[in-house]
Amino acid sequence: MYRTLDTHALTNWEALANTTFFAREVAAGRIIATNLTDEVAVGGDWAGVLHHERVPVITYPYEWTFSMLREAALLQLDLLLAALGEGMILKDSTPFNIQWRGTKPVFIDIGSFELLDKGDIWVGYRQFLAQYLYPLMLTARVGVPFQPWLRGRPDGLTAKQMNAVMGSKSRLLSKSGLLHVTLPARAENSDRESGRDVRSEYKDAGFSKEMIEANVKGLRSIVEKLSWEPNKSRWNRYAADCEHVHLQRDAKAEFVSSVLAEGPFGTVWDVGANDGHFSKLAAQHADYVLALDADELVLDELFDSLRATGPGNVLPILQDLADPSPGIGWRGMERPPLDHRSTPDLVLALAVVHHLVIGRNVPLASFIDWLANLEARVVLEFVPPDDPMVVALTANKKPHEIHRDYTEESLRGYLKDRFVIENEQAVPAGGRRLFSLAPIV
């Protein structure tokens, strides 16, 4: 991964490379490893080229859980304080500049570090509010998920929008609500109407580095105290409370392990990961595992579990297969869909097909086609129509509203054109069936 620098950017890089915090944070894995290189020759007006270490996969804040966004915010503020301590500053304050290696956040935008001139302000303050603080407050204080907002508007919430959403709650936030919600909302309108050069005004007034540090430390205290504590979701107690999970998990683990033993695999997708039981199993035989699930609470709990006990090569990603992250941004390619950012070698699709076909009305043939287009090995669990979970999903459906081809016979028909069935096994205590599939290339 290479990045070209103009003369101004090269000056900032040289200053950054000579700081003590940069080497320390790179060694700690909190800043991406970077060096100036002459391996790549570029023409034009470029003054230098940086070589960056790669991260396993790019993800976006609208695919993170509450705890993930909070950890990214704390890293952003910690690096800003470290930079201020050595005469530099982070000009940007966006979570899009942070990625993950397992559950460890890493800052990747080296070009955001700039030399701090006397009287400079923190121009990233409002961006931090819009893309970090307000989304976290939205979930912690109001109980509204931030992900749809950031997916629909990656620039985040404006102060005016947040003030309107919070309403009287802004006053309940006391000093933090006044300083970071109410007052910025008023200033937002004033700045827009007057076109003031706020940056120059603060510089003329003698704005100091110490003032920035005080603001950053105050924000860090606020973020650290924010918490999201919903009672439960539909799925976060599923593995613990459902009897059939306990009866069938060992048999599934044995079957999955037999496939994993044929590895090692580069990347494994665990689709419908829930509590991450099979993600952790796959991590023993893979370089990297993406634990995909549509339930934020179950993924947030998995994130906390992975941070506490590992393994370190599993990354939870909030992803609804029936409504996945789309291609957005410039020309729809600036932030592409997940399957354009990651290529799995093995897909675990355990107890997920009925939720898509019955619960979300995705045609069975279309689901198999999606799996086949990934060109990966697959472990698929088929849950038959008479399974209690399928019966529950069809409770409020009329017979004609259920896909008639949701049968094992139809499944086999769709599979034979796209996959080779390498192995199959009935799951005890029910009519479920496991398939080990290899794509027909």
C-alpha positions as CSV (number, residue, x, y, z in Angstrom):
1,M,0.0,0.0,0.0
2,Y,1.6,3.2,-1.2
3,R,0.8,6.9,-0.7
4,T,2.3,9.8,-2.7
5,L,3.3,13.0,-0.9
6,D,3.6,16.6,-2.1
7,T,6.2,18.9,-0.6
8,H,3.9,20.1,2.2
9,A,3.0,16.5,3.1
10,L,6.6,15.4,3.0
11,T,7.5,18.1,5.5
12,N,4.8,16.9,7.9
13,W,5.9,13.3,7.4
14,E,9.5,14.2,8.3
15,A,8.4,16.0,11.4
16,L,6.1,13.0,12.4
17,A,8.9,10.4,11.8
18,N,11.2,12.4,14.2
19,T,8.7,12.3,17.1
20,T,8.9,9.8,19.9
21,F,5.2,9.1,20.1
22,F,5.0,7.9,16.4
23,A,7.5,5.1,16.9
24,R,6.0,4.2,20.2
25,E,2.4,3.9,18.8
26,V,3.5,2.0,15.8
27,A,5.3,-0.5,18.0
28,A,2.1,-0.8,20.1
29,G,0.1,-1.5,16.9
30,R,-2.0,1.7,17.3
31,I,-0.7,3.4,14.2
32,I,-0.1,1.6,10.9
33,A,3.6,0.8,10.2
34,T,4.8,3.3,7.7
35,N,8.1,4.3,6.1
36,L,9.4,6.5,3.3
37,T,10.4,4.4,0.4
38,D,12.1,4.7,-3.0
39,E,10.7,1.4,-4.2
40,V,8.1,3.1,-6.3
41,A,9.0,5.9,-8.8
42,V,6.2,8.4,-9.5
43,G,6.2,11.3,-11.9
44,G,4.7,14.7,-11.7
45,D,5.1,17.0,-8.7
46,W,5.2,14.3,-6.0
47,A,8.0,14.8,-3.5
48,G,8.0,11.3,-1.9
49,V,6.2,8.0,-1.4
50,L,5.1,6.3,1.8
51,H,4.8,2.5,2.1
52,H,2.1,1.3,4.6
53,E,1.5,-2.0,6.2
54,R,-1.8,-3.5,5.0
55,V,-4.7,-4.3,7.3
56,P,-6.7,-7.6,6.7
57,V,-9.9,-6.0,5.6
58,I,-11.4,-2.5,5.4
59,T,-14.6,-1.9,7.4
60,Y,-16.7,1.2,8.0
61,P,-18.2,2.8,11.2
62,Y,-21.7,1.8,10.2
63,E,-20.5,-1.8,10.4
64,W,-19.2,-1.4,13.9
65,T,-20.9,-1.9,17.3
66,F,-21.2,0.7,20.0
67,S,-18.1,-0.5,21.8
68,M,-16.1,-0.5,18.6
69,L,-16.9,3.1,17.8
70,R,-16.1,4.1,21.4
71,E,-12.7,2.3,21.3
72,A,-12.0,4.0,18.0
73,A,-12.9,7.4,19.5
74,L,-10.6,6.9,22.5
75,L,-7.8,6.0,20.1
76,Q,-8.4,9.1,18.0
77,L,-8.2,11.3,21.1
78,D,-5.2,9.5,22.6
79,L,-3.2,10.0,19.4
80,L,-4.3,13.6,19.2
81,L,-3.0,14.3,22.7
82,A,0.2,12.5,22.0
83,A,0.7,14.6,18.8
84,L,0.0,17.8,20.7
85,G,2.6,16.9,23.2
86,E,5.3,17.0,20.4
87,G,4.1,20.0,18.4
88,M,1.8,18.3,16.0
89,I,-2.0,17.8,15.5
90,L,-4.4,15.6,13.8
91,K,-6.3,17.7,11.3
92,D,-9.0,15.1,10.7
93,S,-11.2,13.4,13.3
94,T,-13.1,10.8,11.4
95,P,-13.6,7.1,12.3
96,F,-13.0,6.3,8.6
97,N,-9.3,6.8,9.4
98,I,-9.3,3.9,11.8
99,Q,-9.4,0.2,11.0
100,W,-9.1,-3.1,12.9
101,R,-6.8,-5.9,13.4
102,G,-9.0,-8.3,15.2
103,T,-10.5,-6.2,18.0
104,K,-7.5,-3.8,18.1
105,P,-8.1,-0.4,16.4
106,V,-5.3,1.0,14.3
107,F,-5.0,4.5,12.9
108,I,-4.2,4.4,9.1
109,D,-4.3,8.0,7.8
110,I,-0.7,9.2,8.3
111,G,-1.4,12.3,6.2
112,S,-3.7,13.6,9.0
113,F,-0.7,14.4,11.2
114,E,0.4,18.0,10.7
115,L,2.8,20.5,12.4
116,L,0.9,22.7,14.8
117,D,1.4,26.4,14.2
118,K,1.0,28.9,17.0
119,G,-2.6,29.9,17.4
120,D,-3.9,27.0,15.3
121,I,-7.3,25.6,16.3
122,W,-8.4,21.9,16.2
123,V,-10.3,22.0,12.9
124,G,-11.4,18.4,13.4
125,Y,-13.4,19.2,16.5
126,R,-16.8,19.4,14.8
127,Q,-16.0,16.3,12.8
128,F,-15.3,14.4,16.0
129,L,-18.7,15.6,17.3
130,A,-20.5,14.6,14.2
131,Q,-19.0,11.2,13.5
132,Y,-18.0,10.0,17.0
133,L,-19.6,11.8,20.0
134,Y,-23.1,12.4,18.6
135,P,-23.5,8.8,17.2
136,L,-22.3,7.4,20.6
137,M,-24.7,9.7,22.4
138,L,-27.5,8.8,20.1
139,T,-27.3,5.2,21.1
140,A,-26.2,5.6,24.8
141,R,-28.7,8.4,25.7
142,V,-31.6,7.9,23.3
143,G,-31.4,4.2,22.5
144,V,-31.3,4.9,18.7
145,P,-28.8,2.8,16.7
146,F,-26.2,5.1,15.1
147,Q,-25.3,2.8,12.2
148,P,-28.2,3.6,9.9
149,W,-27.5,7.3,10.4
150,L,-23.8,7.0,9.5
151,R,-24.6,4.7,6.6
152,G,-27.1,7.2,5.2
153,R,-25.0,10.2,6.0
154,P,-21.3,9.3,6.5
155,D,-20.5,12.9,7.6
156,G,-22.5,12.2,10.7
157,L,-25.0,14.3,12.6
158,T,-24.8,18.0,12.7
159,A,-25.0,19.8,16.0
160,K,-28.4,21.2,15.1
161,Q,-29.7,17.7,14.3
162,M,-28.3,16.3,17.5
163,N,-29.8,19.1,19.5
164,A,-33.2,18.4,18.0
165,V,-32.9,14.7,18.6
166,M,-31.8,15.1,22.2
167,G,-34.4,17.8,23.0
168,S,-34.7,18.2,26.7
169,K,-32.1,15.5,27.2
170,S,-29.4,18.0,26.2
171,R,-30.0,19.8,29.4
172,L,-29.8,16.5,31.3
173,L,-26.3,16.1,30.0
174,S,-25.3,19.1,32.0
175,K,-22.0,20.6,31.1
176,S,-21.2,18.1,28.3
177,G,-24.6,18.8,26.6
178,L,-24.2,22.5,26.8
179,L,-20.6,22.6,25.6
180,H,-20.7,20.0,22.9
181,V,-24.4,19.9,21.7
182,T,-26.3,23.1,22.5
183,L,-23.5,25.7,21.9
184,P,-22.2,24.1,18.7
185,A,-25.8,24.0,17.4
186,R,-26.1,27.8,17.9
187,A,-22.7,28.4,16.4
188,E,-23.5,26.2,13.4
189,N,-26.3,28.6,12.4
190,S,-24.3,31.7,13.2
191,D,-21.2,30.5,11.2
192,R,-23.4,29.5,8.2
193,E,-25.1,32.8,8.1
194,S,-22.1,35.1,8.6
195,G,-19.4,33.2,6.6
196,R,-16.9,34.0,9.4
197,D,-13.3,32.9,9.2
198,V,-13.4,31.3,12.6
199,R,-9.9,29.8,12.2
200,S,-8.3,33.3,11.7
201,E,-10.4,34.8,14.5
202,Y,-9.2,32.3,17.0
203,K,-5.6,32.7,15.9
204,D,-5.8,36.5,16.3
205,A,-7.2,36.0,19.8
206,G,-4.2,33.9,20.8
207,F,-5.8,30.4,20.8
208,S,-3.3,28.1,22.6
209,K,-2.3,24.4,22.4
210,E,-3.3,24.1,26.1
211,M,-6.9,25.0,25.2
212,I,-7.0,22.3,22.6
213,E,-5.6,19.8,25.1
214,A,-8.1,20.7,27.8
215,N,-11.0,20.2,25.2
216,V,-9.6,16.9,24.1
217,K,-9.2,15.6,27.7
218,G,-12.7,16.7,28.5
219,L,-14.1,14.9,25.5
220,R,-12.1,11.8,26.4
221,S,-13.7,11.7,29.8
222,I,-17.2,12.0,28.3
223,V,-16.6,9.2,25.7
224,E,-15.1,6.9,28.3
225,K,-18.2,7.2,30.5
226,L,-20.7,6.6,27.7
227,S,-22.2,3.1,27.9
228,W,-24.9,1.2,26.1
229,E,-26.8,-1.2,28.3
230,P,-30.0,-2.6,26.6
231,N,-31.7,-5.4,28.4
232,K,-31.5,-7.9,25.6
233,S,-32.0,-8.3,21.9
234,R,-33.8,-11.1,19.9
235,W,-30.6,-13.0,19.5
236,N,-28.1,-12.2,22.3
237,R,-29.6,-14.9,24.6
238,Y,-30.3,-17.4,21.7
239,A,-27.3,-19.7,22.3
240,A,-27.8,-19.7,26.0
241,D,-31.5,-20.1,26.2
242,C,-32.4,-22.4,23.3
243,E,-32.2,-26.1,24.2
244,H,-31.6,-27.3,20.6
245,V,-28.4,-25.2,20.4
246,H,-26.9,-27.2,23.3
247,L,-28.1,-30.5,21.9
248,Q,-26.7,-29.8,18.4
249,R,-23.6,-27.6,18.9
250,D,-21.1,-30.5,19.6
251,A,-22.2,-32.3,16.4
252,K,-21.9,-29.2,14.4
253,A,-18.5,-28.4,15.9
254,E,-17.2,-31.8,15.0
255,F,-18.4,-31.5,11.4
256,V,-17.0,-27.9,11.0
257,S,-13.7,-29.0,12.6
258,S,-13.4,-31.8,10.0
259,V,-13.6,-29.2,7.2
260,L,-11.3,-26.7,9.0
261,A,-8.7,-29.5,9.5
262,E,-8.2,-29.4,5.7
263,G,-6.9,-25.8,6.0
264,P,-5.3,-23.6,6.9
265,F,-7.6,-21.0,5.3
266,G,-6.8,-17.4,4.6
267,T,-10.1,-15.8,5.4
268,V,-13.2,-17.4,6.8
269,W,-16.6,-15.7,6.9
270,D,-18.9,-16.9,9.7
271,V,-22.3,-15.8,8.5
272,G,-24.8,-15.4,11.3
273,A,-22.0,-15.7,13.9
274,N,-24.2,-15.0,17.0
275,D,-22.0,-15.5,20.1
276,G,-19.0,-16.4,17.9
277,H,-18.6,-20.0,19.0
278,F,-17.8,-21.2,15.4
279,S,-15.8,-18.0,14.6
280,K,-13.5,-18.9,17.5
281,L,-13.2,-22.4,16.3
282,A,-12.4,-21.3,12.8
283,A,-9.7,-18.9,14.1
284,Q,-7.6,-21.9,15.0
285,H,-7.3,-22.8,11.3
286,A,-7.5,-19.4,9.5
287,D,-5.4,-16.2,9.2
288,Y,-8.5,-14.1,9.8
289,V,-12.2,-14.6,10.6
290,L,-15.0,-12.2,9.9
291,A,-17.9,-12.8,12.4
292,L,-20.9,-11.4,10.5
293,D,-24.3,-10.8,12.2
294,A,-27.2,-8.4,11.9
295,D,-27.7,-8.1,15.7
296,E,-25.6,-5.4,17.2
297,L,-26.0,-6.5,20.8
298,V,-24.8,-10.0,20.2
299,L,-21.8,-8.7,18.2
300,D,-21.0,-6.1,20.9
301,E,-20.9,-8.8,23.5
302,L,-18.7,-10.9,21.2
303,F,-16.4,-7.9,20.7
304,D,-16.0,-7.5,24.5
305,S,-15.4,-11.3,24.8
306,L,-12.7,-11.3,22.1
307,R,-11.0,-8.2,23.7
308,A,-10.9,-10.0,27.0
309,T,-9.8,-13.5,26.1
310,G,-9.2,-13.6,22.3
311,P,-8.5,-15.0,19.8
312,G,-7.0,-11.9,18.2
313,N,-7.8,-12.8,14.6
314,V,-11.6,-12.5,14.7
315,L,-13.3,-9.3,13.7
316,P,-17.1,-8.8,14.4
317,I,-18.8,-6.9,11.6
318,L,-22.4,-5.8,11.7
319,Q,-23.9,-7.1,8.4
320,D,-27.4,-7.9,7.4
321,L,-27.2,-10.2,4.4
322,A,-30.7,-9.2,3.3
323,D,-29.7,-5.5,3.5
324,P,-25.9,-5.5,3.3
325,S,-23.6,-2.4,3.2
326,P,-24.0,-0.9,-0.2
327,G,-21.4,0.8,-2.4
328,I,-21.6,4.4,-1.4
329,G,-19.6,7.6,-1.8
330,W,-18.1,8.9,-5.0
331,R,-19.5,7.0,-8.0
332,G,-20.6,4.3,-5.5
333,M,-17.1,3.0,-5.3
334,E,-15.5,5.1,-2.5
335,R,-16.9,2.7,0.1
336,P,-17.6,-0.6,-1.7
337,P,-19.7,-3.6,-0.5
338,L,-18.1,-6.1,1.8
339,D,-17.7,-8.7,-0.9
340,H,-15.5,-6.2,-2.8
341,R,-13.3,-5.7,0.2
342,S,-12.9,-9.3,1.4
343,T,-12.6,-12.6,-0.4
344,P,-13.4,-15.6,1.7
345,D,-11.8,-19.0,1.3
346,L,-14.4,-20.7,3.5
347,V,-17.9,-19.6,4.5
348,L,-19.7,-21.0,7.5
349,A,-23.5,-20.6,6.9
350,L,-24.9,-22.4,9.9
351,A,-28.6,-21.9,10.9
352,V,-28.9,-18.9,8.6
353,V,-30.7,-20.1,5.4
354,H,-34.2,-20.2,7.0
355,H,-33.9,-16.7,8.4
356,L,-33.2,-15.4,4.9
357,V,-35.6,-17.5,2.9
358,I,-38.5,-17.7,5.4
359,G,-37.9,-14.6,7.5
360,R,-36.7,-12.2,4.8
361,N,-38.3,-13.7,1.6
362,V,-35.0,-14.3,-0.2
363,P,-35.4,-17.0,-2.8
364,L,-33.5,-20.2,-1.9
365,A,-32.0,-20.3,-5.4
366,S,-30.8,-16.8,-5.1
367,F,-29.1,-17.5,-1.7
368,I,-27.3,-20.5,-3.2
369,D,-26.3,-18.3,-6.2
370,W,-24.8,-15.7,-3.8
371,L,-22.8,-18.4,-2.0
372,A,-21.5,-19.8,-5.3
373,N,-20.5,-16.4,-6.5
374,L,-18.1,-16.1,-3.5
375,E,-16.2,-19.0,-5.1
376,A,-15.3,-20.4,-1.6
377,R,-15.7,-23.6,0.3
378,V,-19.0,-23.6,2.2
379,V,-20.3,-25.4,5.3
380,L,-24.1,-25.1,5.0
381,E,-26.7,-26.1,7.5
382,F,-30.2,-26.7,6.1
383,V,-33.1,-26.3,8.5
384,P,-36.1,-28.2,7.3
385,P,-39.7,-26.7,7.1
386,D,-40.9,-28.7,10.1
387,D,-38.1,-27.4,12.4
388,P,-39.5,-25.4,15.4
389,M,-37.5,-22.4,14.3
390,V,-39.0,-22.4,10.8
391,V,-42.5,-23.0,12.3
392,A,-42.0,-20.0,14.5
393,L,-40.9,-17.9,11.5
394,T,-44.0,-18.9,9.5
395,A,-46.5,-18.4,12.4
396,N,-47.8,-15.2,10.8
397,K,-47.6,-16.2,7.2
398,K,-50.2,-17.8,5.0
399,P,-49.2,-20.9,3.0
400,H,-49.0,-19.0,-0.3
401,E,-46.6,-16.5,1.3
402,I,-43.9,-19.1,1.9
403,H,-41.5,-20.1,-0.8
404,R,-42.7,-23.5,-2.1
405,D,-39.2,-24.6,-3.0
406,Y,-38.0,-24.4,0.6
407,T,-37.3,-28.2,0.7
408,E,-34.2,-30.3,0.9
409,E,-35.0,-31.7,-2.5
410,S,-35.0,-28.3,-4.1
411,L,-31.9,-27.4,-2.2
412,R,-30.0,-30.3,-3.6
413,G,-31.2,-29.4,-7.1
414,Y,-29.8,-25.9,-6.7
415,L,-26.6,-27.1,-5.3
416,K,-25.8,-29.7,-8.0
417,D,-25.3,-26.9,-10.6
418,R,-23.0,-24.8,-8.5
419,F,-21.3,-27.0,-5.9
420,V,-19.9,-30.5,-5.3
421,I,-21.2,-32.0,-2.1
422,E,-18.0,-33.3,-0.5
423,N,-19.7,-34.5,2.7
424,E,-23.0,-34.4,4.5
425,Q,-24.3,-35.4,7.9
426,A,-27.6,-35.3,9.8
427,V,-27.7,-33.2,12.9
428,P,-28.9,-35.1,16.0
429,A,-32.1,-34.2,17.7
430,G,-33.9,-32.9,14.7
431,G,-34.1,-33.0,10.9
432,R,-31.3,-30.5,10.2
433,R,-28.5,-31.4,7.8
434,L,-25.0,-30.2,7.3
435,F,-23.3,-30.0,3.9
436,S,-19.6,-29.5,3.1
437,L,-19.5,-27.9,-0.3
438,A,-16.8,-27.1,-2.9
439,P,-17.6,-24.6,-5.7
440,I,-17.7,-25.8,-9.3
441,V,-15.1,-23.6,-11.0
